[in-house]
Amino acid sequence: MSTLSRSARGWTELGAHVVLLLIGLGGMQVAAERTNRRIDLTPGRALSLAPATRKLLAEVTAPLRITVFFRRGTRERHADLVRLFADANPRIAFELLDLDRFPERARSLGVTSYGRAAIEYGGRRAVVLAAPEEELAGGVRRVVHGRRRHLVFTTGHGEREPGGAADGYGRLAAALGAEDYVAGAASLVDGPVPDGTDVLLVAGPRHDFLLPELDAVARYLAAGGGVVMLLDPAPLPNVAKLLASMGIQLGDDMIVDRERRVLGTDGLAAVVELFKRGNPVTDPDAGAIDTGVVLPSARTVDVGTEVPGVAAETIARTAPSAWTEHDPARARRGEEPSAEAGDTPGSAPVLVMGLAPAAAASSSRGTPTSRATPTSISSAIVTSRSTRLRGSPARRRSPASARSACRRSTARSRPSC
């Protein structure tokens, strides 16, 4: 009798465990359906959207529809990406259609080839590549904002052009085109920064700007514009004066790294490994930079004298094995850096980001420019020119604190700042 009782008790306990397990699994399923969240454990976060894309999708406030037309057998290549978009905002709906089976529907939406997506929002429509993420996000941006963004290259100082020349930035212009930028060029000698410019790009000038040109840049910043300067080692005293008015110090020097010479270079290339965490441009966790950046020629740019109302911070630095040679001519002649010659060893700053209320921007002569609305923000990102990326482009800090904020991770992880 006791044996039978023990057997019954064992079966009762087993049944109770099974019931509790089923209840637990059911609760997890209900919680998963209500929260609709996923955890991405893949290398490089391949199943997650970029922070910039998530921010863009949060701007969708009305129904948005994405219709993807695929070639038979390629449906799943597009399904994962559009699902990520739909999961990010409940107002986004999507449909995946075989182009060969729905040719009339495709023509009605303006689609004429495989792998295209028609995006509809607020009476506007854009037809873009359905992958990669940047292309699809560019189409969403176009219909949400109602216009394409304009990137203007300055000319007249030996800058690199957005065309396909060997030393041009054709690949950069094409990559930004995927994010809905239209590249153009303008000379500031002829007048102000063109109306409608979203970003002004100064791409490796070999000669200095005239003061009236820099006044035009300052006025553009004061009106809430954004400026990116990619500056090679070259005498640019007027540009340096404008940057100094915003608390950014441009060094008249050259960075070398003989210890970490990159194959195929002359030893003047600088290896950038230290990136500021928490910054939208350089945060390693955001996936923007996988392993590091090689600058074929680089000069220092750092936070300088504090300017009221301007938040500037150093967000990228070279490897600690670098030297800063204060006479660029010596570096170009191949002379070894040395402390006796006044050269500085150690990690060097190469990228500064500055933000300011628009009215705080100053002219090249150090006087305030025209005022703008208090909500306008002017921004400037200044860096040495980069032509090779290895891997997959506001709190103010003093130079000392910026250096202390940079650290190197282990060899298996990405360095960070």
Backbone hydrogen bonds in HBPLUS format (Angstrom, degrees):
<---DONOR---> <-ACCEPTOR-->    atom                        ^
c    i                          cat <-CA-CA->   ^        H-A-AA   ^      H-
h    n   atom  resd res      DA  || num        DHA   H-A  angle D-A-AA Bond
n    s   type  num  typ     dist DA aas  dist angle  dist       angle   num
A0005-SER N   A0001-MET O   2.91 MM   4  6.21 149.9  2.01 144.9 153.9     1
A0006-ARG N   A0002-SER O   2.90 MM   4  6.13 156.6  1.95 146.1 151.6     2
A0007-SER N   A0003-THR O   3.00 MM   4  6.23 154.0  2.07 144.6 152.0     3
A0008-ALA N   A0004-LEU O   2.92 MM   4  6.16 158.8  1.97 147.5 153.0     4
A0009-ARG N   A0005-SER O   2.89 MM   4  6.11 156.2  1.94 146.4 153.4     5
A0010-GLY N   A0006-ARG O   2.93 MM   4  6.16 150.1  2.02 144.0 151.9     6
A0011-TRP N   A0007-SER O   3.01 MM   4  6.34 160.2  2.05 151.0 155.4     7
A0012-THR N   A0008-ALA O   2.86 MM   4  6.09 151.3  1.94 145.9 154.7     8
A0013-GLU N   A0009-ARG O   2.95 MM   4  6.18 159.3  1.99 148.0 152.6     9
A0014-LEU N   A0010-GLY O   2.94 MM   4  6.18 158.1  1.99 147.3 153.8    10
A0015-GLY N   A0011-TRP O   2.89 MM   4  6.08 159.9  1.93 146.2 151.6    11
A0016-ALA N   A0012-THR O   2.91 MM   4  6.18 153.5  1.98 146.4 154.0    12
A0017-HIS N   A0013-GLU O   2.91 MM   4  6.17 154.1  1.97 148.7 155.3    13
A0018-VAL N   A0014-LEU O   2.96 MM   4  6.25 157.1  2.01 150.4 156.6    14
A0019-VAL N   A0015-GLY O   2.94 MM   4  6.18 160.0  1.98 149.2 154.5    15
A0020-LEU N   A0016-ALA O   2.91 MM   4  6.14 162.7  1.94 149.5 154.1    16
A0021-LEU N   A0017-HIS O   2.85 MM   4  6.06 153.1  1.93 145.6 153.5    17
A0022-LEU N   A0018-VAL O   2.92 MM   4  6.18 160.1  1.96 150.9 155.8    18
A0023-ILE N   A0019-VAL O   2.89 MM   4  6.16 155.3  1.96 148.9 156.3    19
A0024-GLY N   A0020-LEU O   2.88 MM   4  6.10 157.5  1.93 146.4 152.6    20
A0025-LEU N   A0021-LEU O   2.92 MM   4  6.17 162.7  1.95 153.4 157.6    21
A0026-GLY N   A0022-LEU O   2.87 MM   4  6.01 155.9  1.93 144.7 152.0    22
A0027-GLY N   A0023-ILE O   2.88 MM   4  6.12 154.1  1.95 147.3 154.3    23
A0028-MET N   A0024-GLY O   2.98 MM   4  6.26 154.6  2.05 147.5 154.2    24
A0029-GLN N   A0025-LEU O   2.97 MM   4  6.22 155.0  2.04 146.7 153.3    25
A0030-VAL N   A0026-GLY O   2.97 MM   4  6.23 159.9  2.01 150.1 155.1    26
A0031-ALA N   A0027-GLY O   2.93 MM   4  6.12 162.8  1.96 148.6 153.6    27
A0032-ALA N   A0028-MET O   2.86 MM   4  6.03 154.5  1.92 145.7 153.2    28
A0033-GLU N   A0029-GLN O   2.92 MM   4  6.17 155.8  1.98 148.7 154.8    29
A0034-ARG N   A0030-VAL O   3.00 MM   4  6.21 149.2  2.09 146.4 154.8    30
A0035-THR N   A0031-ALA O   2.96 MM   4  6.07 158.8  2.01 151.3 156.3    31
A0036-ASN N   A0032-ALA O   2.87 MM   4  5.62 150.8  1.96 140.5 149.0    32
A0045-ARG N   A0042-THR O   3.08 MM   3  5.18 154.0  2.15 130.6 127.1    33
A0048-SER N   A0045-ARG O   3.23 MM   3  5.49 153.3  2.30 117.6 116.0    34
A0053-THR N   A0050-ALA O   2.95 MM   3  5.22 122.1  2.30 104.3 119.2    35
A0054-ARG N   A0050-ALA O   3.01 MM   4  6.38 160.8  2.04 158.9 164.7    36
A0055-LYS N   A0051-PRO O   2.94 MM   4  6.16 155.9  2.00 149.6 156.2    37
A0056-LEU N   A0052-ALA O   3.04 MM   4  6.22 152.0  2.12 139.4 146.8    38
A0057-LEU N   A0053-THR O   2.91 MM   4  6.18 165.1  1.93 157.4 160.5    39
A0058-ALA N   A0054-ARG O   3.09 MM   4  6.26 137.9  2.27 139.6 150.1    40
A0059-GLU N   A0056-LEU O   2.91 MM   3  5.41 154.2  1.98 112.7 121.1    41
A0060-VAL N   A0057-LEU O   3.17 MM   3  5.47 164.2  2.19 108.8 113.6    42
A0064-LEU N   A0091-ARG O   3.02 MM  27  6.16 166.3  2.04 147.4 148.1    43
A0093-ALA N   A0064-LEU O   2.91 MM  29  6.31 163.0  1.94 165.0 170.7    44
A0065-ARG N   A0120-GLU O   3.00 MM  55  5.24 162.4  2.03 148.1 153.6    45
A0120-GLU N   A0065-ARG O   2.90 MM  55  5.24 162.7  1.93 152.3 158.2    46
A0066-ILE N   A0093-ALA O   2.88 MM  27  6.29 155.5  1.94 148.7 156.6    47
A0095-GLU N   A0066-ILE O   2.86 MM  29  6.37 140.2  2.01 156.7 164.3    48
A0067-THR N   A0118-ALA O   2.93 MM  51  5.16 163.9  1.95 146.0 151.4    49
A0118-ALA N   A0067-THR O   2.85 MM  51  5.16 161.4  1.88 147.1 149.3    50
A0068-VAL N   A0095-GLU O   2.83 MM  27  6.21 161.8  1.86 169.3 171.3    51
A0097-LEU N   A0068-VAL O   2.78 MM  29  6.08 172.9  1.78 172.2 174.8    52
A0069-PHE N   A0116-ARG O   2.98 MM  47  5.72 169.2  1.99 172.9 176.4    53
A0115-GLY N   A0069-PHE O   2.81 MM  46  5.74 129.9  2.06 145.7 161.4    54
A0070-PHE N   A0097-LEU O   2.92 MM  27  6.28 153.7  1.99 152.9 161.5    55
A0099-LEU N   A0070-PHE O   3.12 MM  29  5.76 165.5  2.14 149.7 154.0    56
A0074-THR N   A0071-ARG O   2.97 MM   3  5.69 149.2  2.07 153.8 153.8    57
A0077-ARG N   A0074-THR O   3.11 MM   3  5.50 138.7  2.28 108.7 120.0    58
A0078-HIS N   A0075-ARG O   3.08 MM   3  5.77 143.3  2.22 116.4 124.6    59
A0079-ALA N   A0075-ARG O   3.06 MM   4  6.21 146.1  2.17 144.9 154.9    60
A0082-VAL N   A0078-HIS O   3.21 MM   4  6.46 175.7  2.21 163.3 163.9    61
A0083-ARG N   A0079-ALA O   3.00 MM   4  6.07 149.8  2.09 150.0 158.6    62
A0084-LEU N   A0080-ASP O   3.17 MM   4  6.43 148.0  2.28 140.8 148.4    63
A0084-LEU N   A0081-LEU O   3.10 MM   3  5.20 119.9  2.47  96.9 111.3    64
A0085-PHE N   A0081-LEU O   3.19 MM   4  6.61 151.9  2.27 147.1 154.4    65
A0086-ALA N   A0082-VAL O   2.95 MM   4  6.24 159.7  1.99 147.2 152.5    66
A0087-ASP N   A0083-ARG O   2.79 MM   4  5.97 155.4  1.85 151.3 158.1    67
A0088-ALA N   A0084-LEU O   3.11 MM   4  6.22 137.0  2.31 138.1 148.2    68
A0088-ALA N   A0085-PHE O   3.21 MM   3  5.24 130.6  2.47  94.4 107.3    69
A0089-ASN N   A0086-ALA O   3.33 MM   3  5.55 145.5  2.45 102.1 110.6    70
A0092-ILE N   A0089-ASN O   3.03 MM   3  5.74 169.0  2.04 125.9 128.8    71
A0101-ARG N   A0098-ASP O   3.02 MM   3  5.41 138.3  2.20 108.1 119.6    72
A0102-PHE N   A0098-ASP O   3.04 MM   4  6.24 138.3  2.22 151.4 164.0    73
A0106-ALA N   A0102-PHE O   3.13 MM   4  6.37 155.4  2.19 147.0 154.0    74
A0107-ARG N   A0103-PRO O   2.96 MM   4  6.23 161.6  2.00 150.2 154.4    75
A0108-SER N   A0104-GLU O   2.99 MM   4  6.21 153.6  2.06 147.5 154.7    76
A0109-LEU N   A0106-ALA O   3.04 MM   3  5.25 137.7  2.23 101.1 113.1    77
A0111-VAL N   A0106-ALA O   2.83 MM   5  4.89 161.8  1.87 146.4 140.6    78
A0110-GLY N   A0107-ARG O   3.09 MM   3  4.93 157.3  2.14  99.2 106.3    79
A0130-ALA N   A0115-GLY O   2.94 MM  15  5.55 167.7  1.95 141.9 139.6    80
A0117-ALA N   A0128-VAL O   2.75 MM  11  5.45 162.8  1.78 164.6 169.1    81
A0128-VAL N   A0117-ALA O   3.01 MM  11  5.45 156.9  2.06 153.0 156.6    82
A0119-ILE N   A0126-ALA O   2.80 MM   7  5.25 170.7  1.81 160.2 163.3    83
A0126-ALA N   A0119-ILE O   2.96 MM   7  5.25 148.3  2.06 142.6 152.6    84
A0121-TYR N   A0124-ARG O   2.92 MM   3  5.32 160.8  1.96 148.5 153.7    85
A0124-ARG N   A0121-TYR O   2.86 MM   3  5.32 164.1  1.89 122.7 127.7    86
A0135-GLU N   A0132-PRO O   3.15 MM   3  5.59 124.3  2.47 108.1 120.6    87
A0136-LEU N   A0132-PRO O   3.29 MM   4  6.66 165.4  2.31 156.9 160.4    88
A0137-ALA N   A0133-GLU O   2.83 MM   4  5.97 164.8  1.85 158.6 163.5    89
A0138-GLY N   A0134-GLU O   2.89 MM   4  5.96 145.3  2.01 137.9 147.4    90
A0139-GLY N   A0135-GLU O   3.15 MM   4  6.51 148.2  2.26 144.7 151.9    91
A0140-VAL N   A0136-LEU O   3.09 MM   4  6.46 154.9  2.16 146.7 153.6    92
A0141-ARG N   A0137-ALA O   2.88 MM   4  6.12 159.4  1.92 150.5 156.2    93
A0142-ARG N   A0138-GLY O   3.02 MM   4  6.21 149.0  2.12 140.6 148.7    94
A0143-VAL N   A0139-GLY O   3.19 MM   4  6.52 158.3  2.24 150.5 154.0    95
A0144-VAL N   A0140-VAL O   2.94 MM   4  6.05 153.1  2.01 151.4 159.7    96
A0145-HIS N   A0141-ARG O   2.90 MM   4  5.79 167.8  1.91 148.1 152.1    97
A0146-GLY N   A0142-ARG O   2.89 MM   4  5.48 131.7  2.13 126.9 139.6    98
A0149-ARG N   A0180-ASP O   2.94 MM  31  6.11 155.7  2.00 170.1 167.1    99
A0182-VAL N   A0149-ARG O   2.67 MM  33  6.09 145.7  1.78 154.9 166.3   100
A0198-ASP N   A0150-HIS O   2.88 MM  48  5.26 151.7  1.96 138.1 147.5   101
A0199-VAL N   A0150-HIS O   3.21 MM  49  6.66 155.4  2.27 155.9 157.9   102
A0151-LEU N   A0182-VAL O   2.90 MM  31  5.86 166.7  1.91 141.8 146.2   103
A0184-GLY N   A0151-LEU O   2.84 MM  33  6.21 143.7  1.97 160.5 168.8   104
A0152-VAL N   A0199-VAL O   2.95 MM  47  6.35 166.1  1.97 166.5 169.6   105
A0201-LEU N   A0152-VAL O   2.80 MM  49  5.97 172.3  1.80 156.0 157.9   106
A0153-PHE N   A0184-GLY O   2.82 MM  31  6.10 168.7  1.84 140.9 142.7   107
A0186-ALA N   A0153-PHE O   2.93 MM  33  6.30 150.7  2.02 164.6 167.1   108
A0154-THR N   A0201-LEU O   3.06 MM  47  6.33 156.9  2.11 159.9 160.6   109
A0155-THR N   A0186-ALA O   3.10 MM  31  5.93 126.8  2.39 138.8 139.6   110
A0206-ARG N   A0157-HIS O   2.71 MM  49  5.84 144.1  1.84 153.3 164.7   111
A0207-HIS N   A0157-HIS O   3.06 MM  50  4.89 144.2  2.19 139.9 140.2   112
A0160-ARG N   A0203-ALA O   2.88 MM  43  5.56 163.4  1.91 161.4 165.3   113
A0169-TYR N   A0161-GLU O   2.65 MM   8  5.86 172.1  1.66 164.6 166.4   114
A0168-GLY N   A0165-ALA O   2.95 MM   3  4.76 161.9  1.98 104.9 109.3   115
A0173-ALA N   A0169-TYR O   2.94 MM   4  6.20 163.0  1.97 151.7 156.1   116
A0174-ALA N   A0170-GLY O   2.92 MM   4  6.14 152.2  2.00 144.9 152.8   117
A0175-ALA N   A0171-ARG O   2.91 MM   4  6.11 157.7  1.96 146.2 151.9   118
A0176-LEU N   A0172-LEU O   2.92 MM   4  6.17 160.6  1.96 153.3 158.5   119
A0177-GLY N   A0173-ALA O   2.85 MM   4  5.97 134.7  2.05 135.1 148.2   120
A0178-ALA N   A0174-ALA O   3.23 MM   4  6.60 136.8  2.43 139.8 149.0   121
A0178-ALA N   A0175-ALA O   3.18 MM   3  5.33 132.4  2.42  96.1 107.8   122
A0179-GLU N   A0176-LEU O   2.91 MM   3  5.03 139.5  2.08  98.6 111.1   123
A0181-TYR N   A0176-LEU O   3.02 MM   5  5.42 151.3  2.10 135.1 137.5   124
A0180-ASP N   A0177-GLY O   3.04 MM   3  4.99 150.1  2.13 110.1 109.4   125
A0190-ASP N   A0187-SER O   3.34 MM   3  5.83 146.4  2.46 105.2 112.3   126
A0197-THR N   A0194-PRO O   3.32 MM   3  5.94 142.2  2.47 139.9 137.9   127
A0200-LEU N   A0226-GLY O   2.90 MM  26  6.29 161.8  1.94 155.8 161.1   128
A0228-VAL N   A0200-LEU O   2.87 MM  28  6.25 162.2  1.90 162.8 167.0   129
A0202-VAL N   A0228-VAL O   2.84 MM  26  6.20 167.0  1.85 163.7 168.2   130
A0230-LEU N   A0202-VAL O   2.79 MM  28  6.02 174.7  1.80 173.9 173.1   131
A0204-GLY N   A0230-LEU O   2.62 MM  26  5.31 145.6  1.74 152.5 162.0   132
A0213-GLU N   A0210-LEU O   3.08 MM   3  5.31 122.8  2.42 102.3 116.7   133
A0214-LEU N   A0210-LEU O   3.15 MM   4  6.54 156.0  2.21 153.4 160.0   134
A0215-ASP N   A0211-LEU O   2.90 MM   4  6.17 144.8  2.03 149.3 159.9   135
A0216-ALA N   A0212-PRO O   3.12 MM   4  6.40 145.2  2.25 137.8 146.0   136
A0216-ALA N   A0213-GLU O   3.06 MM   3  5.12 120.7  2.43  93.5 108.1   137
A0217-VAL N   A0213-GLU O   3.08 MM   4  6.53 146.3  2.20 141.1 150.6   138
A0218-ALA N   A0214-LEU O   2.87 MM   4  6.13 159.2  1.92 148.0 153.2   139
A0219-ARG N   A0215-ASP O   2.89 MM   4  6.13 155.7  1.95 147.2 153.6   140
A0220-TYR N   A0216-ALA O   3.00 MM   4  6.17 151.7  2.09 140.9 148.7   141
A0221-LEU N   A0217-VAL O   2.95 MM   4  6.28 155.0  2.01 149.7 156.4   142
A0222-ALA N   A0218-ALA O   2.86 MM   4  6.10 155.8  1.92 146.5 153.8   143
A0223-ALA N   A0219-ARG O   3.05 MM   4  6.28 131.5  2.30 138.5 150.1   144
A0223-ALA N   A0220-TYR O   3.22 MM   3  5.19 134.8  2.43  93.8 105.8   145
A0225-GLY N   A0220-TYR O   2.99 MM   5  5.43 150.5  2.08 144.8 144.4   146
A0224-GLY N   A0221-LEU O   2.91 MM   3  5.21 160.5  1.95 113.8 117.2   147
A0379-SER N   A0225-GLY O   3.18 MM 154  6.65 158.2  2.23 151.9 155.7   148
A0227-VAL N   A0379-SER O   2.96 MM 152  6.27 154.2  2.02 139.7 147.6   149
A0381-ILE N   A0227-VAL O   2.85 MM 154  6.36 154.3  1.91 155.6 164.1   150
A0229-MET N   A0381-ILE O   2.83 MM 152  6.26 161.7  1.86 159.0 165.2   151
A0383-THR N   A0229-MET O   2.84 MM 154  6.20 162.4  1.87 167.7 173.8   152
A0231-LEU N   A0383-THR O   2.77 MM 152  6.18 158.7  1.81 155.2 157.8   153
A0240-ALA N   A0236-LEU O   2.92 MM   4  6.12 160.5  1.95 156.6 162.9   154
A0241-LYS N   A0237-PRO O   2.99 MM   4  6.19 144.2  2.13 139.6 148.5   155
A0242-LEU N   A0238-ASN O   3.09 MM   4  6.43 155.9  2.15 147.8 153.3   156
A0243-LEU N   A0239-VAL O   3.02 MM   4  6.32 164.0  2.04 154.6 158.7   157
A0244-ALA N   A0240-ALA O   2.89 MM   4  6.06 151.6  1.97 143.0 151.3   158
A0245-SER N   A0241-LYS O   3.12 MM   4  6.38 141.5  2.28 141.5 150.4   159
A0245-SER N   A0242-LEU O   3.15 MM   3  5.26 127.7  2.43  96.2 109.4   160
A0246-MET N   A0243-LEU O   2.89 MM   3  5.22 150.6  1.98 107.0 116.7   161
A0248-ILE N   A0243-LEU O   2.95 MM   5  5.05 160.3  1.99 134.3 133.6   162
A0247-GLY N   A0244-ALA O   3.05 MM   3  4.93 166.0  2.07 106.3 108.2   163
A0304-GLY N   A0247-GLY O   2.85 MM  57  4.92 172.2  1.85 127.7 127.7   164
A0249-GLN N   A0302-ASP O   2.73 MM  53  5.20 164.5  1.75 158.4 161.4   165
A0302-ASP N   A0249-GLN O   2.94 MM  53  5.20 160.8  1.97 145.7 151.7   166
A0251-GLY N   A0300-THR O   2.91 MM  49  5.03 164.6  1.93 142.6 144.7   167
A0254-MET N   A0325-GLU O   2.97 MM  71  5.35 153.1  2.05 149.4 158.0   168
A0325-GLU N   A0254-MET O   2.81 MM  71  5.35 155.2  1.88 171.3 163.9   169
A0255-ILE N   A0298-ALA O   2.90 MM  43  5.48 160.8  1.93 143.2 145.3   170
A0256-VAL N   A0323-TRP O   2.92 MM  67  5.41 162.7  1.95 156.0 161.8   171
A0323-TRP N   A0256-VAL O   2.83 MM  67  5.41 159.5  1.88 163.3 167.0   172
A0265-THR N   A0262-VAL O   3.06 MM   3  5.72 144.9  2.19 149.4 146.9   173
A0270-ALA N   A0295-LEU O   2.83 MM  25  5.09 158.2  1.88 145.0 148.4   174
A0295-LEU N   A0270-ALA O   2.87 MM  25  5.09 173.2  1.87 156.2 158.4   175
A0319-ALA N   A0271-VAL O   2.89 MM  48  6.01 140.7  2.04 176.2 169.9   176
A0272-VAL N   A0293-VAL O   2.81 MM  21  5.12 174.8  1.81 167.9 167.0   177
A0293-VAL N   A0272-VAL O   3.15 MM  21  5.12 161.8  2.18 141.4 147.1   178
A0274-LEU N   A0317-ARG O   3.21 MM  43  5.08 163.9  2.24 151.0 149.0   179
A0317-ARG N   A0274-LEU O   2.89 MM  43  5.08 149.8  1.98 143.0 150.0   180
A0417-CYS N   A0275-PHE O   1.75 MM 142  4.17 116.9  1.06 166.8 138.7   181
A0276-LYS N   A0315-ILE O   2.89 MM  39  4.61 158.3  1.93 137.8 133.9   182
A0283-ASP N   A0279-ASN O   2.92 MM   4  5.18 149.1  2.02 158.2 155.9   183
A0286-ALA N   A0283-ASP O   3.04 MM   3  5.50 150.2  2.13 112.1 120.8   184
A0287-GLY N   A0284-PRO O   3.08 MM   3  5.54 161.6  2.12 112.2 118.1   185
A0294-VAL N   A0388-ARG O   3.29 MM  94  5.62 166.3  2.31 157.7 160.2   186
A0301-VAL N   A0349-PRO O   3.08 MM  48  5.75 156.3  2.14 127.2 134.1   187
A0310-VAL N   A0307-VAL O   3.06 MM   3  5.62 161.1  2.10 144.2 144.0   188
A0311-ALA N   A0355-LEU O   2.76 MM  44  5.16 170.3  1.76 167.2 167.1   189
A0355-LEU N   A0311-ALA O   2.82 MM  44  5.16 156.2  1.87 141.2 148.9   190
A0397-ARG N   A0312-ALA O   3.39 MM  85  6.90 154.3  2.47 156.0 159.3   191
A0313-GLU N   A0353-MET O   3.01 MM  40  5.63 152.9  2.08 149.4 157.6   192
A0353-MET N   A0313-GLU O   3.00 MM  40  5.63 165.0  2.02 159.3 161.2   193
A0315-ILE N   A0351-LEU O   2.89 MM  36  5.71 160.1  1.93 147.0 153.7   194
A0350-VAL N   A0316-ALA O   3.13 MM  34  5.96 172.6  2.13 143.1 145.0   195
A0318-THR N   A0348-ALA O   2.85 MM  30  5.26 154.5  1.91 143.1 150.5   196
A0322-ALA N   A0319-ALA O   3.19 MM   3  5.94 164.8  2.21 126.0 127.2   197
A0346-GLY N   A0322-ALA O   2.80 MM  24  5.35 139.7  1.97 173.8 160.6   198
A0324-THR N   A0344-THR O   2.74 MM  20  5.04 160.2  1.78 146.4 153.5   199
A0344-THR N   A0324-THR O   3.02 MM  20  5.04 161.2  2.05 141.0 143.7   200
A0330-ARG N   A0327-ASP O   2.97 MM   3  5.54 128.9  2.24 116.0 127.7   201
A0331-ALA N   A0327-ASP O   3.41 MM   4  6.87 154.8  2.48 148.3 155.3   202
A0332-ARG N   A0328-PRO O   2.96 MM   4  6.25 157.8  2.01 152.4 158.1   203
A0333-ARG N   A0329-ALA O   3.01 MM   4  6.25 139.9  2.18 141.9 152.6   204
A0335-GLU N   A0330-ARG O   3.07 MM   5  5.48 153.4  2.15 163.1 156.1   205
A0334-GLY N   A0331-ALA O   3.00 MM   3  5.15 152.9  2.08 102.9 111.5   206
A0341-ALA N   A0338-SER O   3.23 MM   3  5.46 137.2  2.42  99.9 110.3   207
A0343-ASP N   A0338-SER O   3.15 MM   5  5.55 150.5  2.24 155.2 147.7   208
A0342-GLY N   A0339-ALA O   2.99 MM   3  5.07 159.3  2.03 107.4 112.4   209
A0384-SER N   A0350-VAL O   3.28 MM  34  5.89 140.4  2.44 151.2 158.6   210
A0352-VAL N   A0382-VAL O   2.93 MM  30  5.36 163.6  1.96 157.2 162.6   211
A0382-VAL N   A0352-VAL O   2.94 MM  30  5.36 162.0  1.97 156.7 162.2   212
A0354-GLY N   A0380-ALA O   2.85 MM  26  5.23 161.1  1.88 158.7 164.4   213
A0380-ALA N   A0354-GLY O   3.01 MM  26  5.23 155.7  2.07 145.6 149.6   214
A0356-ALA N   A0378-SER O   3.03 MM  22  5.40 152.7  2.10 157.8 158.5   215
A0378-SER N   A0356-ALA O   2.88 MM  22  5.40 167.5  1.89 169.7 170.7   216
A0360-ALA N   A0357-PRO O   2.80 MM   3  5.57 163.8  1.82 131.5 137.3   217
A0358-ALA N   A0376-SER O   3.15 MM  18  5.32 168.3  2.16 127.4 125.7   218
A0361-ALA N   A0358-ALA O   3.28 MM   3  5.96 168.6  2.30 120.4 123.2   219
A0363-SER N   A0367-THR O   2.83 MM   4  5.41 166.0  1.85 147.2 151.7   220
A0366-GLY N   A0363-SER O   2.92 MM   3  5.27 163.7  1.95 115.3 118.4   221
A0376-SER N   A0373-THR O   3.01 MM   3  5.53 159.3  2.05 118.2 124.6   222
A0402-ALA N   A0398-SER O   2.87 MM   4  6.04 153.9  1.93 156.4 164.6   223
A0403-ARG N   A0399-PRO O   3.05 MM   4  6.24 152.8  2.13 142.8 149.3   224
A0404-SER N   A0400-ALA O   3.06 MM   4  6.37 154.4  2.13 145.9 153.0   225
A0405-ALA N   A0401-SER O   3.05 MM   4  6.17 128.5  2.32 136.7 149.2   226
A0405-ALA N   A0402-ALA O   3.23 MM   3  5.14 135.9  2.43  92.5 104.6   227
A0406-CYS N   A0403-ARG O   3.21 MM   3  5.52 160.1  2.25 108.0 113.9   228
A0407-ARG N   A0416-SER O   3.06 MM   9  5.91 164.2  2.08 146.6 151.7   229
A0416-SER N   A0407-ARG O   3.38 MM   9  5.91 151.7  2.46 154.2 162.1   230
A0413-SER N   A0410-THR O   3.07 MM   3  5.46 161.3  2.11 113.3 119.2   231
